[in-house]
Every structure is written in C-alpha cells, then in structure tokens.
C-alpha cells in the first residue's frame, strides 16, 4: 500500500515543480532547446550605439510637470538615472545609464513575466510612432539570452536592449517587481516610474504626454 501511495505522489510532485522557475547562476530561468538555438542567431534588437545622442527631433525642453511634487515620496523620481553600466544585448560597448539621452522610456522586462509579454508589443509600437522624438529602451532582467531573443523574434520587438542579470537597475530604483517603466526627460532626469502592471497603447501615450510632453501619433 505504501509503495503504491509513493508512486501516485511522484507525478503530482513533478507537476508542482514544473510551475517554479528553474534558475542557474549563468542564464537565469532554464532555457529550452529552441531558446539555446535562438542565442546563436543574430539579435533582433537594435544596437545601443546611438543611446548617447538625443533623438533627432526631440524637444529637450523641461516637460510641464517640472515641479515634480511627488519626487520626495517616490524613490528615484526627480533624480538622474543611477550610476550603472549595463551591457548591450547585441554586444559592443557597454552603456552607462547617465549617458543615455532622452526623452526616453525604459522598460524592464523578462520573457518569463506574463505582464511583460503582454505589454512589450505596445512599447514596440510606441517606438515606431515616436521615432525621432522619443527613445524606447529595454532592460532585460534575470532572463536567459535565448529566451529573450526568441521573444523579440516572435513579437517583433526591435528597439535597443540592455542586459541586467543582477537586477542592479531595479535595486537602484528601490523596486523589486517587473514590469517596470521609467520615463526620463531630455535632461536625464527620471520624471515617473510606473509599476502598475501591463501597459497598453492608450496608457503609454498618456504617460508620455503627461510626464515627457511628447504627443504620440494615433
């Protein structure tokens, strides 16, 4: 009877274990064969070479919410981007965050995060609709390179992507959840941090208009 009970419990325990992210110290969540194959292909993301120059037709004036009344209460808001250097997904020179020139929207995400997967296509559309006015940058956090690349390929995500396996950016902003969206003005100051969950096109457009003074074309 005891042996039969053990045999019945084993499949149940394995099923439960499959719901937990399997991580290792090198790649984050365990990668599938498909994800490993993806990591050997050219990256779908843009390189990071232009992140140190403002968007071509950006309005670098201080946005309307210059007073930032909430800055004393919201970690990171009203301050320059943290003194961190992150690697670019496509290789090349690493990017010092204080050198990033806005206005910019930075989205922290991972392929294993359902709200991240839901909202990332909206960030790609934002990047296309505001080309030359606004920069959209991704920060891939605690993820496998192959998994992130497969997501970029499948969903057409093309904007520049930084890699932050140690969650240094989130820690510097005193945030521990993703997705996380950070709006940075043309002076390099964080104007708003959003951690409300998956953002859609309308909500993104409203945040960009309100905090960066950039109108998003329909």
BELSUL-V181311 format. One record per helix or strand. SS is the DSSP state (alpha for helix, beta for strand). FROM is the first residue (numbers start at 1). TO is the last residue. If there is no record, write none. Layout:
ss;from;to
SS;FROM;TO
SS;FROM;TO
//
This chain:
ss;from;to
alpha;2;17
beta;23;24
beta;28;29
alpha;33;38
beta;80;80
beta;85;88
beta;95;96
alpha;97;99
beta;104;109
alpha;114;129
beta;135;141
alpha;145;155
beta;161;164
alpha;168;172
beta;180;184
beta;189;194
alpha;201;212
//
